[in-house]
Amino acid sequence: MNKNHDRHRAPRIPSGPKRDIPEGLWMKCPECEHILYIKELDQNQKVCKHCQHHFALPARERIALLLDPDSFRETDSSLSSVDTLRFQGVKSYADRLAHYREKSSLSDAVICGAGRIEGKPISLALMDFQFLGGSMGSVAGEKITRTIERGTRERQPVVIVSASGGARMYEGMLSLLQMAKTSAALVRLKRARVPFLSILTNPTMAGVTASFASLGDIILAEPKAMIGFAGARVIRETTHQELPKGFQTAEFLYEKGLIDQIVHRHRLRAVISSFLDYLAPAPCPKEKPVATAVAE
């Protein structure tokens, strides 16, 4: 054996017990691949400090971000989906509902209520992607419709934050009906001259995009949010055409005029407040007094 060769060989690192890194402290940004300290990420409203990637934000955290402290009053929290069609697959719909209720601590994919933004009252609905991909079933559609109707009745601007994969397939046609129901409620809101602000987050897709999410008087979106109807592969195979790069991003849709403004999460509360000032509900027309004859 060549002793000189052994002399220049790299020393072996002695093996020893590995230091375990506690789980749940760090995560990789999918955009820039930096490793992020989760506590620091939470303090930055779940926005990457390196590339400004917007991570998904649970509905209750967004309530704390947007509304005045202690101003939110939840409504319709007792409504929850049922397995009307007795859907069976790898797992039954009933089992999936039970799983996601436990996992997310939500009764369904939407949290609704009333609150204030810088003192201005609003009727609010927030979708949460944690619950079955934020899919819109009968209960989600009903809760959003009630939010819109409350805004119409009490003349409060309506703000809806969307985060959804679309209609909930486990409920079949019943989920598709929610597209018409929510859109009809918005027609009545518009006739009452009460504003509707639609906030699109990543992702907002399919039946949600094709209904209330695209009907706002003002449509805002978070940066690089994925927004569309069908997936890129389905559209490509249907149209047999090459699709523009980034055609389902907020930036592309802003250029084409669907979205009015792309707003960083740090500025969203202030921007919504400004639009609420501009679009304050018109006062109800007062009835003209009936002239009465005065006896001479």
C-alpha positions in Angstrom: 0.0 0.0 0.0 1.3 3.5 -0.8 1.9 5.3 2.5 2.2 8.7 0.7 -1.3 8.1 -0.7 -2.7 7.3 2.7 -1.1 10.4 4.1 -3.0 12.7 1.7 -6.3 11.0 2.1 -9.1 13.2 3.6 -9.6 12.4 7.3 -12.8 10.5 8.2 -15.3 12.3 10.3 -16.2 10.2 13.3 -19.7 9.1 13.4 -21.8 10.2 16.3 -25.3 10.8 17.4 -27.2 13.1 15.0 -28.7 16.3 16.3 -32.4 16.2 15.6 -33.8 19.5 14.4 -37.3 20.0 15.8 -40.0 19.8 13.2 -42.3 22.8 12.4 -39.6 25.5 12.9 -38.4 26.0 9.3 -39.8 25.7 5.8 -38.6 26.3 2.3 -40.1 29.1 0.1 -41.4 27.5 -3.1 -40.6 30.6 -5.1 -37.0 31.4 -4.1 -36.1 28.2 -2.1 -34.8 30.2 0.9 -35.2 28.4 4.2 -37.5 30.5 6.4 -38.0 30.6 10.1 -41.7 30.0 10.6 -42.1 32.3 13.6 -40.5 35.1 11.6 -42.7 34.2 8.6 -45.8 34.5 10.7 -44.7 37.9 12.0 -44.4 39.0 8.4 -48.0 38.0 7.6 -46.8 34.8 5.9 -44.9 36.7 3.2 -41.4 35.6 2.2 -38.9 38.4 3.1 -36.6 37.5 0.3 -38.9 37.3 -2.8 -42.3 38.5 -1.4 -44.0 35.1 -2.1 -47.4 35.1 -0.5 -48.1 31.9 1.4 -51.7 30.7 2.0 -53.2 32.5 4.9 -55.9 30.8 7.0 -59.2 32.7 7.2 -59.0 33.5 10.9 -55.5 34.9 10.5 -56.7 37.1 7.7 -59.6 38.4 9.9 -57.0 39.6 12.4 -55.0 41.1 9.5 -57.9 43.0 7.9 -60.3 44.0 10.6 -60.2 46.3 13.6 -59.4 44.5 16.8 -62.4 42.8 18.4 -64.8 44.1 15.7 -65.6 40.7 14.0 -68.8 39.0 14.8 -69.2 35.6 13.2 -72.6 34.5 11.8 -74.0 31.2 10.6 -71.2 29.3 12.3 -73.6 26.4 13.0 -74.2 25.6 9.3 -72.2 22.5 8.1 -72.3 20.3 5.1 -74.1 17.0 4.9 -73.6 14.0 2.6 -76.9 14.4 0.7 -75.8 12.3 -2.3 -74.1 9.6 -0.1 -71.0 10.1 -2.3 -68.6 7.1 -2.2 -65.0 7.1 -3.4 -61.7 6.1 -1.9 -63.2 7.8 1.2 -66.8 8.7 1.6 -67.7 12.4 1.6 -68.9 12.0 5.2 -65.5 10.8 6.3 -63.8 13.6 4.4 -66.0 16.2 6.1 -65.2 14.8 9.5 -61.5 14.7 8.7 -61.3 18.3 7.6 -63.4 19.6 10.4 -60.9 18.1 12.9 -57.9 19.2 10.8 -58.9 22.8 10.2 -61.2 23.5 13.2 -63.7 24.9 10.7 -67.3 23.8 10.1 -66.9 24.5 6.4 -64.8 26.3 3.8 -66.1 29.8 4.5 -66.2 32.0 7.6 -68.7 34.8 7.5 -69.7 37.7 9.7 -69.7 41.5 10.2 -66.8 43.7 11.2 -65.1 47.0 10.7 -62.1 48.2 8.7 -60.7 51.5 10.1 -64.1 52.1 11.7 -66.1 51.4 8.5 -68.7 48.5 8.9 -68.6 45.7 6.4 -70.3 42.4 5.7 -67.5 39.9 5.3 -66.9 36.3 3.9 -63.5 34.6 3.8 -62.8 31.3 2.1 -60.2 28.9 3.7 -58.3 26.6 1.4 -57.5 24.3 4.4 -61.0 22.9 4.3 -61.4 20.6 1.2 -59.5 23.0 -1.0 -61.9 25.9 -0.2 -64.4 24.1 -2.4 -67.9 25.7 -2.6 -70.7 23.4 -1.7 -74.2 24.1 -0.5 -73.2 25.4 2.9 -70.4 27.6 1.5 -72.8 29.1 -1.1 -75.5 29.6 1.4 -73.2 31.4 3.9 -71.8 33.7 1.1 -75.3 34.4 -0.1 -76.4 35.3 3.5 -73.4 37.6 3.8 -74.4 39.4 0.6 -78.1 39.7 1.7 -77.0 41.1 5.0 -75.0 43.7 3.2 -78.1 44.6 1.1 -80.4 44.7 4.1 -78.1 46.7 6.4 -76.5 48.7 3.6 -73.0 47.6 4.5 -70.3 47.1 1.8 -69.6 43.5 1.1 -66.0 42.1 1.1 -65.4 38.5 0.0 -61.9 37.0 0.1 -61.7 34.0 -2.2 -59.3 31.0 -2.0 -60.9 28.0 -3.7 -60.4 25.1 -6.1 -64.0 25.6 -7.3 -67.3 23.8 -6.9 -67.3 20.8 -4.5 -67.7 17.7 -6.7 -69.0 15.6 -3.8 -72.3 17.5 -4.0 -72.7 17.4 -7.7 -75.3 19.7 -9.2 -76.1 21.1 -5.7 -72.7 22.8 -5.6 -73.1 24.2 -9.1 -76.4 25.8 -8.1 -74.4 28.0 -5.7 -72.9 29.9 -8.6 -76.3 31.1 -9.7 -77.5 31.7 -6.1 -74.5 33.9 -5.1 -74.6 35.8 -8.4 -78.3 36.5 -8.1 -77.8 37.9 -4.6 -75.1 40.2 -6.0 -77.6 41.6 -8.6 -79.9 42.6 -5.7 -76.9 44.2 -3.9 -76.0 46.2 -7.0 -79.6 47.4 -7.4 -79.4 48.6 -3.8 -76.3 50.6 -4.8 -74.2 48.9 -2.1 -70.5 48.2 -3.1 -68.9 44.8 -3.4 -65.1 44.3 -3.1 -63.8 41.0 -4.3 -60.3 39.9 -3.1 -58.7 37.1 -5.1 -55.9 35.0 -3.4 -53.9 32.0 -4.5 -55.7 30.0 -5.8 -59.1 31.2 -7.0 -60.4 28.7 -9.6 -63.3 27.2 -11.5 -66.9 27.8 -10.2 -65.8 30.5 -7.7 -64.0 32.5 -10.5 -67.0 32.0 -12.8 -69.4 33.4 -10.3 -69.2 35.9 -7.4 -65.4 36.3 -7.4 -65.5 38.0 -10.8 -68.5 40.2 -10.1 -66.9 42.8 -7.8 -67.3 46.5 -8.3 -63.6 46.5 -7.4 -61.5 43.3 -7.9 -58.2 43.1 -6.1 -55.7 40.3 -6.1 -52.6 39.3 -4.2 -49.3 39.1 -6.2 -48.8 36.1 -8.4 -52.2 34.5 -7.3 -53.3 31.7 -9.6 -56.7 32.7 -11.0 -58.7 30.9 -13.7 -61.5 28.5 -14.6 -60.1 25.2 -15.8 -56.5 23.9 -15.5 -53.9 24.7 -18.1 -53.8 21.1 -19.4 -57.6 20.9 -19.8 -57.7 24.2 -21.7 -54.8 23.2 -24.0 -56.4 19.9 -24.9 -59.7 21.5 -25.5 -58.6 24.4 -27.6 -55.6 22.7 -29.2 -53.6 25.9 -28.9 -50.5 27.1 -27.1 -51.4 29.2 -24.1 -49.7 32.5 -23.2 -47.1 32.2 -20.5 -48.5 33.0 -17.1 -52.0 33.3 -18.4 -53.6 32.3 -15.1 -51.6 34.7 -12.9 -52.9 37.9 -11.3 -50.4 39.9 -13.3 -51.6 38.6 -16.6 -55.3 39.2 -15.7 -54.4 42.7 -14.5 -52.9 43.5 -17.9 -56.1 42.2 -19.6 -58.4 44.2 -17.4 -60.1 41.6 -15.3 -58.3 42.8 -12.1 -58.4 46.4 -11.0 -55.3 46.3 -8.8 -52.7 43.9 -7.4 -52.1 44.6 -3.8 -49.4 43.4 -1.5 -50.7 41.7 1.7 -49.1 44.4 3.9 -51.1 47.1 2.1 -54.4 45.3 1.6 -56.2 46.6 4.7 -55.3 50.3 3.8 -56.3 49.8 0.2 -59.7 48.3 1.1 -60.3 51.1 3.5 -59.6 53.7 0.8 -62.0 52.0 -1.6 -64.7 51.9 1.1 -64.4 55.6 1.4 -64.8 56.1 -2.3 -67.6 53.7 -2.7 -69.7 54.5 0.4 -73.2 53.1 -0.1 -75.6 55.7 -1.6 -78.2 56.8 0.9 -81.7 55.4 0.5 -83.9 57.7 -1.5 -86.3 59.5 0.8 -90.0 59.5 0.0 -91.3 62.9 -1.0 -93.8 64.3 1.5 -97.4 64.1 0.3 -98.9 67.6 -0.1 -102.0 68.1 2.1 -104.7 70.6 1.6 -104.9 73.3 4.2 -108.4 74.2 5.2 -109.0 77.9 4.9 
